């Protein structure tokens, strides 16, 4: 029939157009996801080795608090005071299972991060997540979910818990690192913790840190504690 070639050509044309439309939709979806990942304030994140993927931090309704290098606090892309952050959290409902994600610059004073942890605890976020960076080799163009390490800021350790205390202090231009008041070094910290756990201590560490330390120094201690298999509690003001 004379019309058959026209129908075949039309059918092929339809397939080509449909494929083109689907490709546009796919790229648009990837673009939208990439835009979501770029929301907020850019920081130089502290590097860790033991963080785990937390893709939930990339969702549009995730509660992400950013602390910049000078110590300024942001909720989303908006700068806020600690009081404003606390008021916002009090007046906005959230999913009971939602987590608090803290994206702090490696150079941020730990006192500012500590303040966010304190506010989060007051809002019943008992295990906030510290977002970090990890050196990884990923294929070009691959979308990698954010990674982080959760810490506990509960009011008290469980009854009967034998916690190992890791304290990081600022001593002039150097850092002072102790485990249960015994001086140690960064390279010896993990092994020292493992020996404590083998001697009967619970795999629980309470991290205490000076507020004037850089966040990177404190998260280094937390990361090492996690490498030793410990659950980490962080001491915060008012808790």
LODRENKE-151785 format. One record per atom (N, C-alpha, C): x, z, y. Coordinates in steps of 0.001 Angstrom, whole numbers, plus 500000, padded with zeros to 6 digits. Layout:
XZY ...
end
This chain:
500847500000498811 500000500000500000 500882500000501238 500437499314502290 501287499180503478 501538500496504189 500652501469504006 500823502725504753 501733503708504043 502099503444502755 502879504411501977 504228504739502611 505018503743503042 506315504055503650 506181504947504874 505133504722505664 504910505520506866 504653506965506491 503855507200505418 503548508563504989 504814509263504507 505672508548503771 506916509138503275 507822509518504427 507963508630505387 508776508905506550 508240510095507317 506902510158507452 506285511272508166 506550512581507447 506469512564506117 506702513768505330 508137514247505506 509081513303505447 510478513668505638 510704514231507036 510071513626507997 510215514085509381 509689515510509518 508587515806508848 508005517154508894 508979518184508326 509636517863507206 510591518776506573 511762519048507512 512251517987508168 513377518137509089 512998519043510255 511816518809510807 511356519617511948 511167521070511528 510579521282510357 510353522643509874 511681523374509676 512644522686509095 513967523289508883 514600523661510214 514454522778511201 515009523016512524 514375524250513170 513059524364513029 512343525506513611 512783526813512952 512914526796511615 513344528001510895 514753528403511299 515624527418511515 516990527720511933 517001528386513302 516173527865514223 516077528463515559 515582529900515458 514567530115514629 514017531461514462 515058532420513908 515870531944512957 516900532786512356 517951533175513388 518409532188514160 519402532495515185 518835533413516252 517569533250516568 516933534118517562 516887535555517060 516576535710515760 516509537055515184 517874537720515220 518913536932514885 520267537486514932 520638537854516359 520256536996517295 520548537265518701 519870538520519209 518612538702518794 517880539892519225 518559541134518669 518966541089517374 519617542244516769 520927542544517490 521675541493517818 522933541701518515 522696542325519883 521635541917520572 521315542499521860 520989543977521713 520263544342520655 519944545741520435 521217546554520248 522199545976519550 523438546696519319 524220546876520609 524021546016521596 524772546099522836 524102546989523870 522928547507523566 522233548355524523 523022549631524759 522834550211525950 523469551484526214 524786551311526941 525615552350526878 526864552400527614 528024552167526657 528949551310527056 530099551007526211 531145552111526331 531671552544525199 532712553570525193 533817553175524218 534956553825524366 536063553647523435 535900554717522357 535388554328521210 534998555306520201 536209555849519439 536113557108519050 537171557738518269 537204557132516874 538390556961516326 538530556364515004 538556557432513917 537871557145512817 537840558046511666 538059557232510398 538209557943509266 538405557283507982 537284557575506997 536447558555507301 535466559010506320 534021558929506796 533789558172507868 532422558001508353 531628557138507377 530314557254507433 529428556480506562 528482555642507420 527959554537506885 527034553710507658 525776554479508060 525372554296509303 524125554896509800 523333553812510538 522768552845509798 522060551731510439 520882552190511289 520338553382511005 519207553885511774 519570554070513253 520853554245513540 521274554433514933 521081553178515758 520861552045515093 520694550763515787 519234550402516050 518309551221515572 516899550898515765 516479551169517205 515423550500517623 515009550590519027 514542551983519428 514073552783518457 513575554116518802 514573555228518473 515824554870518171 516830555888517862 517188556677519115 517384557959518947 517797558819520054 519328558848520074 519905558084520996 521354557984521110 521785558537522468 522616559547522431 523165560139523659 524632559740523744 525022559187524880 526394558733525084 527115559677526038 528374559948525750 529218560743526642 530413559870527028 530541559570528306 531613558690528774 532933559450528861 534006558709529125 535335559318529207 535406560443530246 534777560293531421 534823561405532388 533912562581532020 533055562393530997 532151563459530590 530720563288531053 530402562142531662 529030561874532087 528148561634530865 526950562211530880 526031562095529752 524982561023530065 524704560167529078 523697559117529214 522704559229528059 521450558969528388 520466558788527321 520043557331527392 520379556559526358 520219555113526465 521244554617527466 520790553944528510 521690553449529550 521573554245530837 520808555342530812 520539556106532030 521356557393532082 522110557622533181 522842558885533310 521863560042533499 522135561152532839 521262562324532936 522114563582533014 521544564615533632 522183565923533598 521783566604532289 522489567638531889 522065568362530682 520625568858530766 520207569338531933 518823569814532089 517827568671531946 518158567510532533 517260566356532428 517157565888530976 518273565917530264 518260565520528858 517379566463528045 517530567762528291 516719568745527571 515239568565527886 514909568337529171 513505568153529565 512923566902528916 513699565813528879 513207564568528278 512899564797526807 513789565472526114 513583565716524690 512361566602524441 512115567539525354 510976568434525189 509644567706525370 509647566688526226 508384566042526596 508096564759525828 509009564356524953 508796563123524203 508734563425522711 507640563067522064 507517563314520624 508488562444519839 508862562895518669 509753562131517814 509360562324516360 509822561401515561 509630561511514129 510358562750513617 509708563528512786 510303564766512286 511625564505511564 511750563320510955 512959562993510200 514035562332511060 513758562117512342 514704561411513214 515981562223513394 517082561524513596 518378562169513819 518785561979515273 519688562819515725 520286562665517046 521668562054516855 521938560941517564 523214560257517450 523997560443518743 525229560888518618 526068561132519791 527219560135519774 527268559296520793 528305558260520909 529240558667522048 530297559369521693 531201559898522711 532479559080522792 532970558919524010 534260558271524204 535355559156523621 536360558536523034 537452559293522426 538123560221523431 538089559836524720 538762560632525759 537853561648526422 536578561670526058 535613562580526691 535987564034526415 535803564912527410 536063566337527150 535081566874526124 535588567616525153 534708568103524095 533623569018524653 533865569639525796 532846570512526397 531551569749526648 531650568476527054 530449567673527314 529727567343526011 530494567029524966 529889566762523659 529257568045523125 529942569151523301 529447570451522857 528101570774523509 527973570398524789 526717570646525504 525582569844524895 525854568600524514 524829567775523875 524445568370522520 525437568849521783 525154569498520500 524266570725520690 524547571484521752 523751572681522039 522304572315522359 522124571284523193 520769570832523537 520059570320522289 520775569551521486 520188569032520254 519741570136519329 520546571174519218 520174572302518358 518908572972518881 518799573135520196 517608573740520783 516368572907520501 516556571582520285 515454570676519977 515288570481518472 515934571373517695 515820571369516226 516525570194515549 517530569618516208 518396568647515540 519536569445514913 519372569822513661 520359570702513029 521579569957512510 521433568666512243 522575567879511747 522702566574512534 523139566652513778 523352565420514549 524493564606513964 524547563344514346 525560562429513824 526503562024514953 527799562203514730 528815561767515683 529217560343515330 528901559395516185 529225557993515928 530711557754516176 531341557031515255 532780556785515361 533086555343514978 534350554991515127 534809553652514741 535752553784513564 535777552749512715 536699552721511581 537330551341511484 538629551343511230 539344550075511095 538929549410509788 538281548262509908 537804547541508739 538039546048508924 538153545353507817 538316543902507861 536991543270507425 536258542755508398 534958542148508123 534994540655508441 534232539849507711 534179538412507996 533725538162509426 534276537133510079 533859536794511445 532352536575511528 531736537134512551 530302536964512751 529440537934511980 530039538734511129 529260539687510328 528795540845511201 527509541178511105 526951542296511852 527162543564511034 527956544486511571 528312545711510856 527519546877511429 526835547634510588 526069548772511105 526992549844511664 526516550640512614 527339551720513140 527648552741512051 528720553480512257 529116554512511302 529238555850512028 529090556914511253 529174558224511866 529371559331510849 529576560529511364 529753561716510536 528783562786511022 528004563332510091 527060564354510487 527741565725510468 527323566576511386 527826567945511469 526626568878511574 526835570106511194 525754571085511265 525976572000512453 524903572289513178 524972573249514283 523892574306514091 523670574686512842 522679575715512552 523085577028513214 522086577888513467 522351579143514176 523312580033513403 523258580005512102 524132580852511299 524422580171509975 525565580493509402 525891579974508084 524982580633507056 524703579939505962 523868580542504914 524441581882504452 523563582809504168 523977584145503750 524896584070502530 526010584797502588 526947584831501476 527953583707501472 527874582796502461 528810581670502506 530193582133502939 531203581710502195 532590581992502584 533120580733503260 533104580733504584 533503579544505337 534973579630505725 535626578511505692 536999578397506178 536936577999507650 537647578719508488 537602578464509934 538793577607510349 538490576430510879 539519575552511431 539399575592512945 540465576000513602 540428576129515060 541442575189515693 540966574438516697 541822573515517433 541886574012518870 543088574338519323 543276574865520676 544210573969521461 544047574056522781 544949573349523675 546039574326524093 547268573979523760 548401574843524095 549375574051524948 549135574088526264 549957573290527166 549739571819526913 550813571105526618 550726569683526321 550548569414524827 550498570491524030 550385570325522586 549081570914522069 548752570554520835 547585571113520173 548029572171519176 547242573226519103 547491574278518134 546389574215517088 546780574105515819 545819573941514738 546010575083513734 544923575828513469 545018576929512515 543884576858511497 544160577393510309 543155577540509258 543099579016508913 541964579647509203 541836581103509015 543003581840509672 543319581390510899 544374581989511738 545795581691511266 545955580903510219 547289580498509773 547641579153510396 548787579107511061 549208577884511725 549433576770510700 549021575550511066 549237574399510188 549426573154511042 549598572023510387 549776570746511084 548688569787510634 548554568681511357 547548567692510987 547821567143509587 549087566885509284 549412566291507986 549159567248506827 549198568567507110 549018569559506042 547587570068505946 546740569706506908 545402570290506991 544559570026505746 544466568782505319 543604568457504173 544036569211502918 545341569217502629 545826569914501450 545581571404501526 545720571968502710 545493573399502887 544028573750502624 543120572904503094 541696573138502867 541369573045501377 541928572070500708 541660571918499264 542126573153498487 543244573734498906 543726574947498226 542777576113498451 542221576205499672 541240577254499958 540020577099499051 539577575874498872 538390575636498045 538682575948496575 539889575646496126 540259575951494748 540348577456494500 540611578207495561 540735579665495439 539391580379495520 538303579620495593 536986580236495547 536169580154496815 536781579716497914 535999579560499143 534979578436498964 533809578603499580 532819577531499561 533363576333500323 532884575139499955 533338573930500653 532592573784501974 532773574796502810 532136574853504126 533212575196505144 533273574422506217 534261574656507271 533546574850508595 533964575870509328 533481576085510686 534575575631511636 534283574599512414 535263574063513362 535024574676514738 536073575277515280 536041575821516635 537049575051517468 536662574648518664 537564573829519476 537426574171520952 538538574097521672 538520574309523116 537761573174523796 537026573524524850 536218572527525546 537015571485526296 538273571809526642 539057570847527413 539791569837526533 539620569944525223 540224568970524321 539501567631524403 540204566560524101 539562565252524002 538712565204522737 537587564519522809 536698564412521654 537439563874520440 538377562949520646 539106562342519531 539852563397518723 540399564415519389 541137565457518681 540200566290517798 539032566586518331 538081567405517572 537510566614516397 537167565349516630 536593564550515549 537655564255514479 538921564254514860 540007564120513877 539985565306512919 539795566502513460 539707567693512613 538482567616511708 537357567198512267 536121567083511478 536297566066510361 536914564939510690 537118563874509710 538022564348508570 539046565117508891 539956565625507867 539251566640506970 538400567463507575 537625568424506782 536716567698505798 536114566624506234 535242565846505356 536058565165504254 537278564759504583 538139564149503559 538446565145502450 538466566440502799 538719567486501809 537458567861501039 536346567215501371 535093567466500659 534237568557501254 534510568941502501 533798570060503111 532558569623503876 531565570500503924 530460570368504866 530904571040506147 530725570364507268 531290570837508523 530218571424509436 530477572639509900 529685573276510947 530525573290512211 529900573059513352 530625573084514624 530078574229515468 530974575035515979 530566576136516850 530208575580518223 529017575919518703 528599575457520024 528121576658520836 528150576548522183 527699577656523008 526233577976522757 525892579222522763 524508579631522635 523959579583521230 524803579251520242 524342579198518851 525022580292518051 
end
